Amino acid sequence: MVYLAIFFYFASFVFQALASWFALISFRRTGQYRFGWLFFSIALLLMLGRRVSPMLAALRDLHANMTDAALSLPISFLLFLSVSTIRKAFGDLDEKARALVDAQKFDTLTLALTRAELFLEGEKEIERSLRMRQSFALLMLDIDHFKNVNDQHGHQCGDCVLHSLTCICRKVLRKIDAFGRYGGEEFVAILPGANASNAKEVAERLRQNISHHLGFASGLQDETITVSIGVAIFEPNGDKPEDSAFLFKALVGRADAAMYQAKNAGRDRVSVFECANGA
């Protein structure tokens, strides 16, 4: 009977040790309620002493409280199940929270940044530009005759074009560049540290890659899909950081005007806004 009690205590120790380990892992990985998991793991670790002491006493005296040993096993097992279940529940909540954040941050169709996230990135770049006294560029891209793609090939094909355009642009742009969907078939790229010359060069690379590859990537092998791109440059000139939202909105307006200049000039081209300054 003594050795059976020792087995019960040992099994209880294992279950509580596992529960403590799971609680510690949850403390390290969980963003919210971290200290709750820490306190839980400490309590479980302290409770391990209540399993070790009677086990050692039973080995030393060859006598054990069988009732206590028998109860310790289901209690420890239930603690282990409870921690495992709660940990899984918190994991599911974290996944849902991350999915919600991604849904707010990324456009579900193209996986480019959403308009709201794009404006947040733009305002941050305005503030950084004013602080570092360094210019940056904004590109406005619009797919030429996109309505014809939807009308002739269907909206599913149009969706494929939008998604493929994002993939092509991501390959051309740097990792530090922000790329988002402004609305419909319009996209915006933010190029930190770029001047007019750099920005025009990047815009030309985007235009060429899109005209050469977008139709094929979208399943339209016999068609060429082009974009018109407007370029605007933000030059810090003493503006206050608290004006970042207004300044970025104005910059978008200038890039949009440049893009329509490209449209009016025949499409499939790059146009740079002439009055490129932060005013």
Backbone as CSV, one residue per row, in Angstrom:
resi,resn,N_x,N_y,N_z,CA_x,CA_y,CA_z,C_x,C_y,C_z
1,MET,0.825,-1.213,0.000,0.000,0.000,0.000,0.865,1.272,0.000
2,VAL,2.015,1.173,0.704,2.896,2.338,0.770,3.394,2.712,-0.618
3,TYR,3.802,1.684,-1.376,4.340,1.969,-2.711,3.250,2.454,-3.667
4,LEU,2.025,2.004,-3.422,0.916,2.514,-4.228,0.688,3.996,-3.924
5,ALA,0.781,4.345,-2.644,0.633,5.752,-2.254,1.752,6.592,-2.869
6,ILE,2.988,6.039,-2.845,4.122,6.757,-3.443,3.876,6.972,-4.931
7,PHE,3.321,5.950,-5.602,3.003,6.086,-7.034,1.978,7.202,-7.252
8,PHE,0.948,7.242,-6.392,-0.068,8.295,-6.505,0.561,9.683,-6.339
9,TYR,1.446,9.807,-5.326,2.103,11.093,-5.102,2.996,11.481,-6.293
10,PHE,3.714,10.495,-6.824,4.609,10.771,-7.956,3.814,11.194,-9.194
11,ALA,2.709,10.474,-9.463,1.864,10.831,-10.609,1.261,12.226,-10.414
12,SER,0.871,12.523,-9.175,0.335,13.856,-8.875,1.394,14.922,-9.118
13,PHE,2.635,14.612,-8.710,3.745,15.556,-8.921,3.948,15.828,-10.409
14,VAL,3.892,14.797,-11.225,4.083,14.952,-12.670,2.991,15.833,-13.271
15,PHE,1.735,15.566,-12.899,0.624,16.366,-13.455,0.738,17.837,-13.036
16,GLN,1.106,18.091,-11.778,1.229,19.477,-11.330,2.435,20.161,-11.952
17,ALA,3.514,19.393,-12.166,4.687,19.968,-12.822,4.346,20.373,-14.259
18,LEU,3.583,19.531,-14.949,3.158,19.862,-16.312,2.249,21.089,-16.320
19,ALA,1.336,21.143,-15.342,0.445,22.299,-15.246,1.250,23.574,-15.003
20,SER,2.267,23.496,-14.156,3.125,24.655,-13.886,3.878,25.080,-15.138
21,TRP,4.370,24.096,-15.885,5.107,24.389,-17.120,4.207,25.079,-18.141
22,PHE,2.990,24.579,-18.304,2.040,25.193,-19.237,1.721,26.627,-18.825
23,ALA,1.587,26.849,-17.509,1.288,28.193,-17.029,2.458,29.144,-17.300
24,LEU,3.682,28.649,-17.139,4.864,29.470,-17.427,4.965,29.804,-18.909
25,ILE,4.659,28.833,-19.766,4.670,29.080,-21.215,3.637,30.137,-21.572
26,SER,2.459,30.038,-20.968,1.402,31.017,-21.229,1.822,32.407,-20.773
27,PHE,2.562,32.474,-19.654,3.067,33.766,-19.177,3.995,34.405,-20.204
28,ARG,4.822,33.604,-20.837,5.799,34.121,-21.800,5.152,34.522,-23.116
29,ARG,4.070,33.857,-23.499,3.497,34.061,-24.823,2.249,34.938,-24.846
30,THR,1.592,35.070,-23.724,0.332,35.809,-23.693,0.595,37.293,-23.488
31,GLY,-0.026,38.113,-24.312,0.133,39.557,-24.179,-0.656,40.102,-23.006
32,GLN,-1.910,39.667,-22.893,-2.762,40.128,-21.815,-2.776,39.113,-20.683
33,TYR,-3.066,39.601,-19.489,-3.198,38.757,-18.300,-1.921,37.958,-18.017
34,ARG,-0.760,38.496,-18.393,0.490,37.768,-18.209,0.772,37.501,-16.739
35,PHE,0.520,38.500,-15.892,0.852,38.325,-14.490,-0.100,37.355,-13.800
36,GLY,-1.302,37.227,-14.337,-2.210,36.206,-13.813,-1.637,34.817,-14.018
37,TRP,-1.073,34.590,-15.217,-0.427,33.309,-15.492,0.814,33.128,-14.622
38,LEU,1.556,34.206,-14.367,2.755,34.109,-13.535,2.389,33.692,-12.114
39,PHE,1.389,34.348,-11.541,0.972,34.012,-10.177,0.445,32.573,-10.113
40,PHE,-0.271,32.165,-11.168,-0.807,30.814,-11.222,0.334,29.797,-11.243
41,SER,1.354,30.051,-12.056,2.476,29.121,-12.160,3.258,29.055,-10.849
42,ILE,3.430,30.197,-10.170,4.131,30.199,-8.881,3.355,29.380,-7.848
43,ALA,2.025,29.575,-7.827,1.203,28.812,-6.885,1.310,27.311,-7.148
44,LEU,1.305,26.929,-8.397,1.412,25.509,-8.741,2.776,24.950,-8.365
45,LEU,3.825,25.763,-8.571,5.167,25.315,-8.194,5.281,25.123,-6.685
46,LEU,4.692,26.040,-5.912,4.717,25.899,-4.457,3.940,24.664,-4.013
47,MET,2.861,24.370,-4.727,2.054,23.185,-4.378,2.803,21.883,-4.647
48,LEU,3.848,21.949,-5.480,4.626,20.731,-5.731,5.267,20.218,-4.440
49,GLY,5.580,21.149,-3.531,6.149,20.735,-2.248,5.219,19.837,-1.466
50,ARG,3.919,20.053,-1.655,2.938,19.222,-0.948,2.868,17.818,-1.529
51,ARG,3.468,17.622,-2.691,3.527,16.280,-3.282,4.867,15.611,-2.951
52,VAL,5.916,16.419,-2.870,7.247,15.857,-2.605,7.383,15.422,-1.140
53,SER,6.914,16.262,-0.227,7.099,15.968,1.209,6.485,14.632,1.631
54,PRO,5.191,14.376,1.361,4.633,13.081,1.787,5.260,11.899,1.059
55,MET,5.723,12.132,-0.187,6.361,11.047,-0.923,7.681,10.667,-0.265
56,LEU,8.472,11.657,0.115,9.742,11.385,0.797,9.505,10.766,2.174
57,ALA,8.473,11.257,2.868,8.158,10.703,4.198,7.743,9.245,4.079
58,ALA,6.990,8.908,3.052,6.562,7.518,2.858,7.750,6.618,2.571
59,LEU,8.711,7.116,1.787,9.908,6.333,1.492,10.760,6.140,2.751
60,ARG,10.798,7.168,3.588,11.631,7.104,4.793,10.993,6.232,5.874
61,ASP,9.696,6.399,6.105,9.031,5.708,7.225,8.264,4.472,6.789
62,LEU,8.148,4.262,5.446,7.348,3.158,4.911,5.927,3.199,5.456
63,HIS,5.425,4.436,5.564,4.047,4.636,6.025,3.499,5.872,5.297
64,ALA,2.223,5.767,4.857,1.643,6.892,4.121,0.158,6.973,4.390
65,ASN,-0.377,8.185,4.221,-1.815,8.423,4.340,-2.443,8.087,2.987
66,MET,-3.044,6.932,2.888,-3.571,6.458,1.619,-4.688,7.355,1.098
67,THR,-5.503,7.884,1.991,-6.604,8.762,1.563,-6.062,10.025,0.903
68,ASP,-5.035,10.641,1.553,-4.424,11.846,0.991,-3.776,11.552,-0.364
69,ALA,-3.094,10.408,-0.449,-2.432,10.035,-1.701,-3.455,9.805,-2.807
70,ALA,-4.551,9.128,-2.462,-5.574,8.833,-3.477,-6.257,10.107,-3.957
71,LEU,-6.466,11.059,-3.047,-7.110,12.316,-3.449,-6.172,13.226,-4.233
72,SER,-4.874,13.143,-3.963,-3.923,14.033,-4.632,-3.865,13.792,-6.128
73,LEU,-4.060,12.547,-6.533,-3.952,12.236,-7.964,-5.067,12.875,-8.789
74,PRO,-6.363,12.668,-8.456,-7.407,13.325,-9.268,-7.359,14.853,-9.180
75,ILE,-6.973,15.378,-7.985,-6.879,16.837,-7.861,-5.814,17.387,-8.806
76,SER,-4.642,16.750,-8.822,-3.548,17.209,-9.688,-3.898,17.028,-11.162
77,PHE,-4.569,15.911,-11.471,-4.960,15.663,-12.855,-5.972,16.697,-13.325
78,LEU,-6.922,17.048,-12.462,-7.921,18.058,-12.810,-7.283,19.448,-12.957
79,LEU,-6.273,19.740,-12.117,-5.535,20.995,-12.275,-4.838,21.046,-13.630
80,PHE,-4.236,19.936,-13.997,-3.560,19.849,-15.302,-4.548,20.060,-16.446
81,LEU,-5.709,19.404,-16.371,-6.733,19.575,-17.411,-7.243,21.011,-17.450
82,SER,-7.414,21.606,-16.278,-7.918,22.985,-16.205,-6.943,23.957,-16.860
83,VAL,-5.652,23.833,-16.515,-4.647,24.719,-17.095,-4.576,24.525,-18.612
84,SER,-4.623,23.271,-19.059,-4.567,22.992,-20.495,-5.749,23.610,-21.221
85,THR,-6.943,23.473,-20.641,-8.154,24.014,-21.267,-8.130,25.536,-21.307
86,ILE,-7.755,26.149,-20.176,-7.707,27.619,-20.109,-6.650,28.151,-21.069
87,ARG,-5.509,27.455,-21.132,-4.432,27.877,-22.040,-4.905,27.822,-23.488
88,LYS,-5.623,26.769,-23.847,-6.139,26.661,-25.211,-7.159,27.761,-25.498
89,ALA,-8.007,28.042,-24.497,-9.011,29.097,-24.678,-8.347,30.453,-24.902
90,PHE,-7.308,30.754,-24.113,-6.581,32.015,-24.293,-5.870,32.046,-25.642
91,GLY,-5.350,30.881,-26.070,-4.702,30.811,-27.375,-5.676,31.121,-28.495
92,ASP,-6.896,30.572,-28.392,-7.924,30.844,-29.404,-8.296,32.322,-29.413
93,LEU,-8.399,32.912,-28.225,-8.723,34.340,-28.140,-7.619,35.190,-28.763
94,ASP,-6.355,34.813,-28.519,-5.233,35.551,-29.099,-5.250,35.461,-30.619
95,GLU,-5.567,34.271,-31.149,-5.636,34.104,-32.600,-6.740,34.955,-33.204
96,LYS,-7.884,34.987,-32.536,-8.991,35.805,-33.023,-8.647,37.290,-32.949
97,ALA,-7.943,37.671,-31.881,-7.534,39.077,-31.749,-6.560,39.461,-32.848
98,ARG,-5.602,38.562,-33.138,-4.649,38.826,-34.222,-5.348,38.887,-35.564
99,ALA,-6.320,37.989,-35.779,-7.069,38.000,-37.034,-7.851,39.296,-37.187
100,LEU,-8.404,39.794,-36.068,-9.148,41.052,-36.107,-8.220,42.219,-36.432
101,VAL,-7.025,42.219,-35.828,-6.043,43.270,-36.111,-5.629,43.224,-37.573
102,ASP,-5.385,42.003,-38.095,-5.007,41.865,-39.504,-6.120,42.346,-40.422
103,ALA,-7.370,42.055,-40.045,-8.500,42.484,-40.873,-8.593,44.004,-40.926
104,GLN,-8.228,44.655,-39.827,-8.242,46.106,-39.795,-7.028,46.694,-40.506
105,LYS,-5.923,45.946,-40.525,-4.676,46.460,-41.078,-4.503,46.136,-42.550
106,PHE,-4.983,44.962,-42.980,-4.746,44.520,-44.350,-6.059,44.346,-45.108
107,ASP,-6.045,44.771,-46.355,-7.184,44.583,-47.246,-7.350,43.087,-47.513
108,THR,-8.543,42.554,-47.300,-8.750,41.107,-47.390,-8.551,40.565,-48.801
109,LEU,-8.811,41.367,-49.814,-8.675,40.904,-51.199,-7.230,40.935,-51.666
110,THR,-6.558,42.059,-51.488,-5.222,42.243,-52.062,-4.096,41.976,-51.075
111,LEU,-4.397,41.976,-49.778,-3.416,41.862,-48.692,-2.496,43.074,-48.623
112,ALA,-2.853,44.142,-49.339,-2.170,45.417,-49.147,-2.735,46.078,-47.895
113,LEU,-2.075,47.132,-47.426,-2.597,47.851,-46.269,-3.959,48.458,-46.589
114,THR,-4.822,48.522,-45.588,-6.104,49.189,-45.774,-5.875,50.696,-45.856
115,ARG,-6.901,51.402,-46.288,-6.794,52.865,-46.392,-6.514,53.490,-45.033
116,ALA,-7.209,53.014,-43.994,-7.006,53.569,-42.660,-5.581,53.339,-42.183
117,GLU,-5.063,52.128,-42.381,-3.701,51.814,-41.960,-2.682,52.595,-42.789
118,LEU,-2.996,52.771,-44.057,-2.122,53.545,-44.936,-1.981,54.981,-44.441
119,PHE,-3.090,55.574,-44.013,-3.040,56.938,-43.503,-2.279,57.014,-42.180
120,LEU,-2.399,55.984,-41.348,-1.620,55.952,-40.106,-0.130,55.906,-40.415
121,GLU,0.247,55.061,-41.387,1.651,54.974,-41.785,2.123,56.296,-42.376
122,GLY,1.262,56.922,-43.162,1.614,58.194,-43.773,1.836,59.293,-42.746
123,GLU,0.973,59.339,-41.744,1.125,60.348,-40.691,2.405,60.119,-39.889
124,LYS,2.742,58.847,-39.646,3.997,58.539,-38.960,5.188,58.990,-39.800
125,GLU,5.090,58.793,-41.118,6.190,59.187,-41.995,6.320,60.705,-42.062
126,ILE,5.196,61.407,-42.025,5.237,62.870,-41.973,5.989,63.317,-40.716
127,GLU,5.641,62.749,-39.575,6.272,63.115,-38.311,7.761,62.785,-38.330
128,ARG,8.098,61.622,-38.883,9.515,61.240,-38.974,10.266,62.180,-39.899
129,SER,9.638,62.550,-41.010,10.262,63.457,-41.976,10.521,64.825,-41.360
130,LEU,9.553,65.326,-40.606,9.719,66.619,-39.955,10.800,66.568,-38.874
131,ARG,10.859,65.436,-38.196,11.841,65.286,-37.119,13.260,65.130,-37.671
132,MET,13.397,64.342,-38.751,14.713,64.057,-39.327,15.113,65.034,-40.423
133,ARG,14.189,65.925,-40.802,14.432,66.875,-41.885,14.818,66.144,-43.165
134,GLN,14.033,65.107,-43.490,14.308,64.286,-44.664,13.035,64.120,-45.481
135,SER,13.157,64.250,-46.792,11.990,64.136,-47.663,11.555,62.680,-47.814
136,PHE,10.358,62.494,-48.304,9.892,61.169,-48.718,8.897,61.344,-49.857
137,ALA,8.603,60.248,-50.543,7.755,60.312,-51.730,6.490,59.504,-51.547
138,LEU,5.471,59.892,-52.258,4.212,59.160,-52.279,3.804,58.923,-53.731
139,LEU,3.473,57.675,-54.048,3.038,57.321,-55.391,1.570,56.931,-55.365
140,MET,0.811,57.430,-56.307,-0.591,57.049,-56.474,-0.708,56.274,-57.785
141,LEU,-1.123,55.008,-57.692,-1.252,54.153,-58.867,-2.724,53.895,-59.159
142,ASP,-3.094,53.943,-60.424,-4.462,53.632,-60.833,-4.411,52.747,-62.067
143,ILE,-5.143,51.642,-62.046,-5.156,50.719,-63.180,-5.956,51.330,-64.323
144,ASP,-5.338,51.374,-65.506,-5.991,51.967,-66.667,-7.113,51.062,-67.190
145,HIS,-8.266,51.677,-67.448,-9.417,50.973,-68.042,-9.789,49.716,-67.245
146,PHE,-9.736,49.823,-65.921,-10.034,48.648,-65.096,-11.487,48.203,-65.255
147,LYS,-12.369,49.136,-65.519,-13.777,48.791,-65.704,-13.943,47.812,-66.861
148,ASN,-13.110,47.960,-67.905,-13.198,47.045,-69.044,-12.829,45.620,-68.658
149,VAL,-11.887,45.469,-67.719,-11.492,44.136,-67.251,-12.683,43.462,-66.582
150,ASN,-13.364,44.195,-65.692,-14.537,43.631,-65.014,-15.666,43.329,-65.995
151,ASP,-15.888,44.239,-66.950,-16.996,44.058,-67.888,-16.747,42.900,-68.846
152,GLN,-15.518,42.744,-69.307,-15.215,41.732,-70.326,-14.873,40.365,-69.731
153,HIS,-14.267,40.361,-68.545,-13.783,39.085,-67.992,-14.431,38.721,-66.658
154,GLY,-15.221,39.610,-66.098,-15.901,39.315,-64.841,-15.148,39.857,-63.636
155,HIS,-15.888,40.010,-62.552,-15.312,40.599,-61.346,-14.301,39.675,-60.677
156,GLN,-14.435,38.374,-60.872,-13.465,37.454,-60.284,-12.090,37.668,-60.911
157,CYS,-12.076,37.875,-62.207,-10.817,38.181,-62.894,-10.284,39.539,-62.438
158,GLY,-11.189,40.495,-62.266,-10.779,41.807,-61.765,-10.144,41.718,-60.392
159,ASP,-10.712,40.868,-59.531,-10.134,40.662,-58.200,-8.726,40.077,-58.305
160,CYS,-8.550,39.163,-59.258,-7.233,38.542,-59.467,-6.217,39.585,-59.926
161,VAL,-6.662,40.514,-60.754,-5.784,41.594,-61.217,-5.327,42.444,-60.028
162,LEU,-6.252,42.795,-59.146,-5.922,43.617,-57.985,-4.927,42.901,-57.066
163,HIS,-5.166,41.620,-56.839,-4.267,40.856,-55.975,-2.887,40.722,-56.613
164,SER,-2.846,40.426,-57.910,-1.568,40.259,-58.603,-0.777,41.552,-58.636
165,LEU,-1.471,42.674,-58.775,-0.775,43.957,-58.779,-0.032,44.179,-57.456
166,THR,-0.680,43.834,-56.358,-0.024,43.971,-55.053,1.231,43.119,-54.984
167,CYS,1.146,41.886,-55.470,2.309,40.981,-55.448,3.458,41.547,-56.270
168,ILE,3.161,42.074,-57.454,4.200,42.636,-58.322,4.837,43.857,-57.670
169,CYS,4.011,44.726,-57.110,4.537,45.943,-56.486,5.404,45.610,-55.282
170,ARG,4.999,44.614,-54.504,5.764,44.224,-53.336,7.165,43.743,-53.726
171,LYS,7.288,43.093,-54.879,8.595,42.607,-55.334,9.514,43.761,-55.743
172,VAL,8.930,44.830,-56.234,9.721,45.979,-56.684,10.086,46.896,-55.505
173,LEU,9.143,47.101,-54.608,9.342,48.034,-53.496,10.257,47.446,-52.422
174,ARG,10.828,48.316,-51.619,11.658,47.889,-50.493,10.782,47.439,-49.323
175,LYS,11.401,46.751,-48.387,10.660,46.304,-47.212,10.183,47.479,-46.370
176,ILE,10.938,48.584,-46.394,10.551,49.735,-45.577,9.448,50.561,-46.223
177,ASP,9.146,50.302,-47.489,8.095,51.048,-48.178,6.724,50.515,-47.779
178,ALA,5.795,51.400,-47.572,4.411,51.004,-47.260,3.602,50.998,-48.550
179,PHE,2.779,49.957,-48.705,1.954,49.848,-49.909,0.540,49.490,-49.498
180,GLY,-0.430,50.295,-49.929,-1.805,50.054,-49.515,-2.807,50.339,-50.610
181,ARG,-4.004,49.822,-50.376,-5.106,50.036,-51.319,-5.874,51.281,-50.888
182,TYR,-5.858,52.294,-51.742,-6.510,53.558,-51.427,-8.017,53.450,-51.625
183,GLY,-8.416,52.663,-52.623,-9.839,52.470,-52.894,-10.031,51.977,-54.310
184,GLY,-10.927,50.992,-54.498,-11.173,50.488,-55.846,-9.910,49.946,-56.474
185,GLU,-9.523,50.525,-57.625,-8.306,50.101,-58.325,-7.158,51.072,-58.104
186,GLU,-7.251,51.906,-57.070,-6.202,52.868,-56.761,-5.367,52.381,-55.579
187,PHE,-4.056,52.516,-55.717,-3.120,52.086,-54.684,-2.134,53.205,-54.390
188,VAL,-1.567,53.165,-53.194,-0.612,54.179,-52.767,0.634,53.498,-52.220
189,ALA,1.794,54.036,-52.591,3.064,53.569,-52.043,3.763,54.747,-51.368
190,ILE,4.290,54.512,-50.175,5.042,55.522,-49.427,6.503,55.110,-49.443
191,LEU,7.371,55.988,-49.941,8.793,55.677,-50.089,9.626,56.566,-49.157
192,PRO,9.961,56.089,-47.967,10.748,56.901,-47.026,12.106,57.286,-47.609
193,GLY,12.498,58.531,-47.407,13.812,58.992,-47.814,13.996,59.259,-49.292
194,ALA,12.936,59.094,-50.087,13.070,59.255,-51.539,12.883,60.712,-51.946
195,ASN,13.677,61.138,-52.938,13.469,62.448,-53.551,12.754,62.267,-54.883
196,ALA,12.585,63.346,-55.644,11.825,63.276,-56.890,12.464,62.315,-57.892
197,SER,13.789,62.364,-57.983,14.490,61.500,-58.934,14.341,60.026,-58.555
198,ASN,14.578,59.725,-57.270,14.421,58.334,-56.804,13.005,57.832,-57.016
199,ALA,12.038,58.669,-56.644,10.634,58.268,-56.717,10.204,58.014,-58.156
200,LYS,10.638,58.866,-59.075,10.268,58.671,-60.480,10.872,57.384,-61.029
201,GLU,12.090,57.088,-60.606,12.740,55.844,-61.045,11.978,54.624,-60.540
202,VAL,11.575,54.662,-59.267,10.801,53.544,-58.706,9.451,53.431,-59.416
203,ALA,8.815,54.572,-59.649,7.514,54.563,-60.325,7.630,53.968,-61.723
204,GLU,8.695,54.278,-62.438,8.902,53.719,-63.782,9.119,52.214,-63.722
205,ARG,9.848,51.752,-62.702,10.051,50.309,-62.557,8.724,49.615,-62.271
206,LEU,7.915,50.231,-61.428,6.592,49.669,-61.147,5.746,49.616,-62.411
207,ARG,5.728,50.708,-63.140,4.912,50.778,-64.361,5.339,49.710,-65.359
208,GLN,6.647,49.557,-65.569,7.147,48.585,-66.530,6.858,47.151,-66.096
209,ASN,7.099,46.851,-64.823,6.832,45.498,-64.326,5.359,45.146,-64.427
210,ILE,4.506,46.124,-64.133,3.061,45.876,-64.202,2.618,45.649,-65.644
211,SER,3.074,46.468,-66.568,2.660,46.315,-67.965,3.201,45.021,-68.573
212,HIS,4.367,44.564,-68.087,4.962,43.342,-68.637,4.394,42.065,-68.015
213,HIS,3.971,42.135,-66.761,3.640,40.899,-66.043,2.217,40.811,-65.510
214,LEU,1.516,41.923,-65.329,0.231,41.870,-64.634,-0.810,41.057,-65.393
215,GLY,-0.887,41.243,-66.709,-1.871,40.489,-67.486,-1.651,38.998,-67.379
216,PHE,-0.403,38.555,-67.527,-0.083,37.128,-67.446,-0.333,36.593,-66.038
217,ALA,0.097,37.362,-65.017,-0.087,36.926,-63.631,-1.558,36.804,-63.260
218,SER,-2.414,37.538,-63.970,-3.849,37.520,-63.670,-4.620,36.551,-64.561
219,GLY,-3.914,35.798,-65.387,-4.571,34.840,-66.269,-5.042,35.440,-67.577
220,LEU,-4.608,36.651,-67.904,-4.987,37.317,-69.156,-3.750,37.410,-70.042
221,GLN,-3.305,36.250,-70.560,-2.040,36.181,-71.273,-1.995,37.057,-72.516
222,ASP,-3.121,37.289,-73.147,-3.147,38.032,-74.404,-3.414,39.521,-74.215
223,GLU,-3.505,39.967,-72.961,-3.825,41.367,-72.719,-2.735,42.045,-71.887
224,THR,-2.521,43.309,-72.162,-1.578,44.114,-71.389,-2.368,45.053,-70.491
225,ILE,-2.093,44.978,-69.216,-2.748,45.853,-68.245,-1.726,46.875,-67.775
226,THR,-2.082,48.132,-67.848,-1.159,49.206,-67.497,-1.688,50.036,-66.333
227,VAL,-0.812,50.864,-65.800,-1.198,51.778,-64.721,-0.685,53.179,-65.029
228,SER,-1.385,54.141,-64.494,-0.924,55.525,-64.508,-0.502,55.863,-63.085
229,ILE,0.653,56.509,-62.940,1.224,56.748,-61.611,1.497,58.233,-61.420
230,GLY,1.007,58.758,-60.309,1.303,60.129,-59.922,2.290,60.136,-58.777
231,VAL,3.261,61.043,-58.823,4.316,61.137,-57.807,4.246,62.499,-57.124
232,ALA,4.297,62.491,-55.803,4.364,63.738,-55.031,5.439,63.576,-53.967
233,ILE,6.171,64.656,-53.713,7.273,64.637,-52.750,6.940,65.531,-51.569
234,PHE,7.175,65.011,-50.365,7.022,65.831,-49.172,8.392,66.335,-48.752
235,GLU,8.540,67.653,-48.720,9.778,68.290,-48.271,9.489,69.025,-46.968
236,PRO,10.114,68.623,-45.850,9.861,69.304,-44.567,10.335,70.754,-44.615
237,ASN,9.456,71.674,-44.221,9.817,73.092,-44.281,9.380,73.852,-43.030
238,GLY,9.428,73.153,-41.895,9.073,73.816,-40.650,7.666,73.558,-40.181
239,ASP,6.921,72.673,-40.868,5.568,72.343,-40.422,5.619,71.673,-39.053
240,LYS,4.547,71.819,-38.309,4.479,71.234,-36.981,4.001,69.788,-37.066
241,PRO,4.573,68.864,-36.245,4.164,67.460,-36.263,2.678,67.252,-36.022
242,GLU,2.037,68.152,-35.239,0.606,67.947,-34.955,-0.255,68.146,-36.193
243,ASP,0.344,68.670,-37.271,-0.385,68.851,-38.524,-0.223,67.656,-39.449
244,SER,0.290,66.534,-38.942,0.656,65.395,-39.791,-0.520,64.849,-40.597
245,ALA,-1.712,64.759,-39.998,-2.870,64.228,-40.719,-3.236,65.141,-41.888
246,PHE,-3.257,66.443,-41.633,-3.576,67.404,-42.688,-2.519,67.389,-43.781
247,LEU,-1.247,67.321,-43.377,-0.152,67.341,-44.348,-0.164,66.095,-45.225
248,PHE,-0.447,64.948,-44.621,-0.460,63.729,-45.432,-1.643,63.731,-46.394
249,LYS,-2.793,64.184,-45.925,-3.957,64.260,-46.805,-3.682,65.185,-47.989
250,ALA,-2.985,66.291,-47.731,-2.636,67.213,-48.808,-1.659,66.564,-49.786
251,LEU,-0.726,65.773,-49.252,0.241,65.083,-50.102,-0.456,64.066,-50.999
252,VAL,-1.413,63.353,-50.448,-2.195,62.400,-51.247,-2.926,63.136,-52.368
253,GLY,-3.462,64.311,-52.042,-4.155,65.106,-53.053,-3.240,65.501,-54.194
254,ARG,-1.988,65.837,-53.879,-1.049,66.210,-54.930,-0.674,65.007,-55.794
255,ALA,-0.478,63.845,-55.155,-0.169,62.639,-55.919,-1.350,62.244,-56.803
256,ASP,-2.555,62.432,-56.294,-3.766,62.127,-57.069,-3.862,63.054,-58.280
257,ALA,-3.546,64.328,-58.084,-3.577,65.281,-59.199,-2.543,64.905,-60.255
258,ALA,-1.354,64.476,-59.807,-0.314,64.053,-60.742,-0.731,62.802,-61.504
259,MET,-1.421,61.906,-60.803,-1.894,60.686,-61.458,-2.891,61.021,-62.566
260,TYR,-3.785,61.974,-62.314,-4.745,62.368,-63.353,-4.059,63.100,-64.505
261,GLN,-2.939,63.758,-64.222,-2.153,64.328,-65.304,-1.635,63.223,-66.225
262,ALA,-1.189,62.120,-65.612,-0.723,60.972,-66.394,-1.866,60.370,-67.196
263,LYS,-3.050,60.310,-66.610,-4.226,59.802,-67.323,-4.533,60.679,-68.544
264,ASN,-4.555,61.977,-68.324,-4.910,62.913,-69.397,-3.851,62.961,-70.493
265,ALA,-2.619,62.572,-70.137,-1.534,62.595,-71.122,-1.482,61.317,-71.960
266,GLY,-2.384,60.373,-71.685,-2.438,59.160,-72.500,-2.365,57.855,-71.741
267,ARG,-2.244,57.904,-70.425,-2.187,56.708,-69.577,-0.866,55.937,-69.769
268,ASP,-0.685,54.933,-68.936,0.526,54.098,-68.950,1.783,54.964,-68.881
269,ARG,1.818,55.866,-67.926,2.972,56.751,-67.762,3.036,57.283,-66.343
270,VAL,4.156,57.939,-66.034,4.404,58.512,-64.716,4.396,60.021,-64.824
271,SER,3.736,60.660,-63.876,3.711,62.117,-63.836,4.091,62.579,-62.431
272,VAL,4.974,63.570,-62.358,5.428,64.103,-61.074,4.753,65.434,-60.817
273,PHE,4.188,65.602,-59.645,3.569,66.865,-59.279,4.636,67.951,-59.212
274,GLU,4.403,69.033,-59.864,5.451,70.057,-60.028,5.765,70.779,-58.736
275,CYS,4.745,71.235,-57.988,4.973,72.013,-56.762,5.221,71.065,-55.610
276,ALA,6.341,70.394,-55.595,6.636,69.378,-54.586,7.241,70.006,-53.358
277,ASN,6.399,70.335,-52.397,6.885,70.865,-51.122,5.877,70.521,-50.038
278,GLY,6.264,70.799,-48.804,5.406,70.444,-47.669,4.370,71.470,-47.364
279,ALA,4.287,72.558,-48.136,3.323,73.613,-47.818,1.941,73.221,-48.222
